[in-house]
Amino acid sequence: MVLLEEFTTLAKIEGVSPDNNPDSHDNQEKLAIILTELLLKAISESNLVKTDIVLIWKHGLNSIDVQTGDLFHFGFDNRHKKKNIVVIPVNTAFDTHVTRKFEDETYPLVSENTVHGQWLVRLKETGDKLDRIDGRIADSLKRAGFRPIKKSKTENGKKDCYPMGSVAIIETSNAVYFLMAMAEFDDFNNARSSSDDIDAAITSLVNMYDRFGQGYDLYLPLMGTGLSRAGLSTQEAYDLLIDSLKKNSNRIHGHVHLILSPSDRDEIELLKED
C-alpha cells in the first residue's frame, strides 16, 4: 500500500496520468524511472540492519553488546566476506530430526519452533543432508575432546548424550555454527534445563570461543525461556546470560553480540556498560 501511494505521487510529479497515452515513448521512460526508484528504495530498506546496539561491557578491543534482530541474519543471510560465529542451543544428544508430523511419532523430537529446529530446517534447505551433519557433529565433538557420558532414554533420538556445555562446530559457506548443549531430553523428549546448566554452558562456550574464535564475531540468542523449561522469565534469562558472560570476560577475545527478538527486547531492562 505504501509503495502504491509513492508510485501515485511520483507519477503525478513526473506528469504521468491516465489522461496521457500510456504507450507513448515519453510516458514509458517516465514509468521506467519511477519503477527503478521504487525498486532501489525497496532493496535498500530490505538490507537495513537495526543499529540499536547497547554496549554492555568493553575492554580494549573486546566487547559484549545487545542487539535486536534475527539471529539467522548473521548466519545463513550473512553476505560479508568475514564469517560470523552463531550459537545454536541444542540438546545434549545433538539430535537432528525435526518433528513435523506428530501423528507419526509417539514422542516428538526437535521442535521447529526452537532455534535448534529452525537451524536444522534452514540447513537442510541449503542442501546439507542430515545424515552427513550427524557425522560432522560427532567428528567435531571428538576433536574438541568431548565424550558421551550416558545413554539417552528416548525411543527415537540419538543414544549418546554429552556433558552440558559441549560444543560441536559446523562450518558453512557463510558462517560458523557453535552447537551448544544446554538442555537434556527426558523420557518424553521434553527439554529440561536449569540456571546452573545455562551458566555452565556459557562458561564452556566462552572457552571454545577463546580456543577457536579466531577473531570472528560471536552471536548468540537468549536462552532459558520457552521450550528449554528452565523456568526463567525473559528478564531473568537475560540477567543470567549477561552475568555468565561477564564472569568469563577475561577469556573473551573478540566481540560477543546477544541478539534479542523485538518482543523479548520490549520485556527487558538492559544494564549498560559499567
C-alpha positions as CSV (number, residue, x, y, z in Angstrom):
1,M,0.0,0.0,0.0
2,V,2.8,2.4,0.9
3,L,4.6,1.7,-2.4
4,L,1.4,2.2,-4.3
5,E,0.9,5.6,-2.7
6,E,4.5,6.5,-3.5
7,F,4.1,5.4,-7.1
8,T,1.0,7.5,-7.5
9,T,2.8,10.6,-6.0
10,L,5.8,10.1,-8.2
11,A,3.7,9.6,-11.3
12,K,1.9,12.9,-10.7
13,I,5.2,14.7,-10.2
14,E,6.5,13.2,-13.5
15,G,3.3,14.1,-15.3
16,V,2.2,10.5,-15.9
17,S,-1.6,10.2,-15.7
18,P,-4.4,8.1,-17.3
19,D,-5.2,11.2,-19.5
20,N,-1.9,10.7,-21.2
21,N,-1.2,8.0,-23.7
22,P,0.4,5.2,-21.6
23,D,2.0,3.7,-24.7
24,S,3.8,6.9,-25.6
25,H,7.6,6.9,-25.6
26,D,7.8,9.7,-23.1
27,N,5.4,8.0,-20.7
28,Q,7.2,4.7,-20.9
29,E,10.5,6.5,-20.0
30,K,8.9,8.2,-17.0
31,L,7.3,5.0,-15.8
32,A,10.7,3.2,-16.0
33,I,12.3,5.9,-14.0
34,I,9.6,5.7,-11.3
35,L,9.7,1.9,-11.1
36,T,13.6,2.0,-10.9
37,E,13.5,4.5,-8.0
38,L,10.9,2.4,-6.1
39,L,12.9,-0.8,-6.7
40,L,16.1,0.7,-5.4
41,K,14.3,2.0,-2.3
42,A,12.8,-1.3,-1.6
43,I,16.1,-3.1,-1.9
44,S,17.8,-0.5,0.4
45,E,15.1,-0.9,3.0
46,S,15.3,-4.7,2.9
47,N,19.0,-4.6,3.5
48,L,18.8,-2.3,6.6
49,V,20.1,-3.8,9.8
50,K,18.9,-2.5,13.1
51,T,21.5,-0.3,14.7
52,D,20.1,-0.1,18.3
53,I,23.3,-1.6,19.7
54,V,23.7,-1.3,23.5
55,L,27.2,-1.8,24.8
56,I,27.3,-3.9,28.0
57,W,31.0,-4.5,28.5
58,K,34.2,-3.4,26.8
59,H,37.8,-4.0,27.5
60,G,40.3,-2.8,24.8
61,L,39.2,-4.4,21.5
62,N,36.9,-6.9,23.2
63,S,33.2,-6.3,23.9
64,I,29.8,-7.6,24.8
65,D,26.7,-5.8,23.3
66,V,23.0,-6.4,22.9
67,Q,21.1,-6.0,19.6
68,T,17.6,-6.5,18.4
69,G,17.1,-8.6,15.3
70,D,17.1,-12.0,13.7
71,L,19.9,-14.4,14.8
72,F,20.0,-16.1,11.3
73,H,20.6,-12.8,9.6
74,F,24.1,-13.1,10.9
75,G,24.4,-16.8,9.8
76,F,22.5,-18.0,6.7
77,D,21.9,-14.5,5.5
78,N,25.4,-13.2,6.0
79,R,26.8,-11.9,2.7
80,H,30.1,-10.4,4.0
81,K,33.5,-12.0,3.3
82,K,34.2,-12.3,7.0
83,K,32.2,-15.2,8.6
84,N,30.3,-14.9,11.9
85,I,30.1,-17.5,14.7
86,V,26.4,-18.2,15.5
87,V,25.5,-20.1,18.6
88,I,22.7,-22.7,18.3
89,P,21.4,-24.1,21.7
90,V,20.8,-27.9,21.3
91,N,20.0,-30.9,23.4
92,T,22.8,-33.0,24.9
93,A,22.4,-35.7,22.3
94,F,22.7,-33.2,19.4
95,D,19.6,-34.6,17.7
96,T,19.0,-33.6,14.1
97,H,15.5,-34.9,13.5
98,V,12.8,-32.2,13.4
99,T,9.3,-33.3,14.2
100,R,6.7,-32.1,11.7
101,K,4.2,-34.9,11.6
102,F,3.1,-35.5,15.2
103,E,0.9,-38.5,14.4
104,D,3.9,-40.4,13.0
105,E,5.9,-40.2,16.3
106,T,5.0,-41.3,19.7
107,Y,7.1,-38.6,21.2
108,P,8.0,-35.5,19.1
109,L,11.7,-34.8,19.0
110,V,13.2,-31.4,18.0
111,S,10.6,-28.7,17.6
112,E,10.7,-26.5,14.6
113,N,9.6,-23.7,16.9
114,T,13.0,-23.6,18.6
115,V,16.3,-22.1,17.4
116,H,17.6,-25.7,17.2
117,G,14.8,-26.8,14.9
118,Q,14.8,-23.6,12.8
119,W,18.6,-24.0,12.3
120,L,18.1,-27.6,11.1
121,V,15.3,-26.6,8.7
122,R,17.4,-23.8,7.2
123,L,20.5,-26.0,7.0
124,K,18.5,-28.7,5.1
125,E,17.2,-26.0,2.7
126,T,20.9,-25.2,1.8
127,G,21.3,-28.8,0.6
128,D,23.1,-30.3,3.5
129,K,21.9,-33.9,4.2
130,L,21.2,-34.6,7.9
131,D,23.0,-37.9,7.9
132,R,26.2,-36.1,6.8
133,I,25.6,-33.5,9.5
134,D,25.4,-36.2,12.2
135,G,28.9,-37.4,11.2
136,R,30.3,-33.9,11.2
137,I,28.9,-33.2,14.6
138,A,30.3,-36.4,16.0
139,D,33.7,-35.7,14.5
140,S,33.8,-32.1,15.8
141,L,32.9,-33.2,19.4
142,K,35.6,-35.9,19.3
143,R,38.2,-33.4,18.1
144,A,37.3,-30.9,20.8
145,G,37.7,-33.6,23.4
146,F,34.0,-34.1,24.3
147,R,32.9,-37.7,25.1
148,P,29.5,-39.2,25.7
149,I,28.7,-39.6,29.4
150,K,25.5,-41.6,29.3
151,K,22.8,-43.1,27.1
152,S,19.6,-41.4,26.2
153,K,16.3,-43.0,27.3
154,T,14.3,-41.7,24.3
155,E,13.0,-44.1,21.8
156,N,13.5,-42.1,18.6
157,G,16.5,-39.9,19.4
158,K,20.3,-40.3,19.3
159,K,21.6,-42.5,22.1
160,D,24.9,-40.9,23.1
161,C,24.5,-37.9,25.4
162,Y,27.3,-35.4,26.0
163,P,28.0,-33.1,29.0
164,M,26.2,-29.9,29.3
165,G,28.1,-27.2,27.5
166,S,29.6,-29.5,24.9
167,V,30.1,-27.6,21.6
168,A,30.2,-29.0,18.1
169,I,31.5,-26.7,15.4
170,I,29.8,-26.8,12.0
171,E,31.1,-24.5,9.2
172,T,29.1,-23.5,6.1
173,S,30.0,-21.2,3.2
174,N,29.0,-18.0,5.1
175,A,29.1,-18.8,8.8
176,V,30.5,-21.0,11.6
177,Y,27.9,-22.5,13.9
178,F,28.7,-23.5,17.5
179,L,26.1,-26.1,18.5
180,M,26.0,-25.8,22.3
181,A,24.4,-28.5,24.5
182,M,22.3,-26.7,27.1
183,A,19.2,-28.9,27.6
184,E,18.6,-32.6,28.2
185,F,15.6,-34.5,26.8
186,D,13.6,-36.6,29.3
187,D,11.8,-39.9,28.5
188,F,9.1,-38.0,26.6
189,N,11.6,-35.8,24.6
190,N,10.8,-32.7,26.6
191,A,13.8,-30.5,27.0
192,R,15.0,-29.8,30.6
193,S,17.4,-27.2,31.7
194,S,18.3,-25.1,34.7
195,S,20.1,-21.9,35.6
196,D,23.1,-23.9,36.6
197,D,23.1,-25.7,33.3
198,I,22.9,-22.5,31.3
199,D,25.7,-20.9,33.4
200,A,27.9,-24.0,32.8
201,A,27.1,-24.0,29.1
202,I,28.1,-20.3,28.8
203,T,31.4,-21.0,30.6
204,S,32.2,-23.8,28.1
205,L,31.1,-21.7,25.2
206,V,33.5,-18.9,26.1
207,N,36.3,-21.4,26.4
208,M,35.5,-22.7,22.9
209,Y,35.4,-19.1,21.6
210,D,38.7,-18.4,23.2
211,R,40.2,-21.5,21.6
212,F,38.6,-21.5,18.2
213,G,37.1,-18.0,17.7
214,Q,40.0,-16.6,15.5
215,G,38.7,-13.1,15.8
216,Y,35.2,-13.8,14.4
217,D,32.3,-12.0,16.0
218,L,30.1,-14.3,18.1
219,Y,26.3,-14.1,18.0
220,L,24.0,-15.9,20.5
221,P,20.3,-15.9,21.3
222,L,18.5,-15.5,24.6
223,M,18.4,-18.9,26.4
224,G,16.4,-20.3,29.3
225,T,12.9,-19.3,28.3
226,G,10.2,-21.2,26.4
227,L,10.8,-24.9,25.5
228,S,14.1,-25.1,27.4
229,R,11.9,-25.3,30.5
230,A,14.4,-23.6,32.7
231,G,11.6,-21.7,34.2
232,L,13.2,-18.3,33.7
233,S,11.4,-15.1,32.9
234,T,12.7,-13.1,29.9
235,Q,14.4,-10.6,32.3
236,E,15.9,-13.4,34.4
237,A,17.2,-15.3,31.3
238,Y,18.8,-12.0,30.1
239,D,20.4,-11.3,33.5
240,L,21.8,-14.8,33.8
241,L,23.3,-14.7,30.3
242,I,25.0,-11.3,30.8
243,D,26.3,-12.3,34.3
244,S,27.7,-15.5,32.9
245,L,29.4,-13.7,30.0
246,K,30.9,-11.0,32.3
247,K,32.1,-13.6,34.8
248,N,34.1,-15.2,31.9
249,S,35.1,-11.9,30.3
250,N,38.8,-12.5,30.9
251,R,38.6,-15.1,28.1
252,I,36.6,-13.1,25.7
253,H,38.9,-12.1,22.9
254,G,36.6,-10.6,20.3
255,H,33.1,-9.2,20.0
256,V,30.1,-11.0,21.6
257,H,26.6,-10.0,20.5
258,L,23.4,-11.1,22.3
259,I,20.6,-11.0,19.7
260,L,17.1,-10.4,21.1
261,S,13.8,-10.7,19.2
262,P,11.7,-7.5,19.2
263,S,9.2,-9.0,21.6
264,D,11.9,-10.1,24.1
265,R,13.6,-6.6,23.8
266,D,10.4,-5.0,24.9
267,E,10.3,-7.0,28.1
268,I,13.9,-6.5,29.2
269,E,15.6,-3.6,31.1
270,L,19.1,-3.5,29.8
271,L,22.1,-2.7,32.1
272,K,24.6,-0.7,30.1
273,E,28.3,-0.7,30.3
274,D,29.7,-0.4,33.9
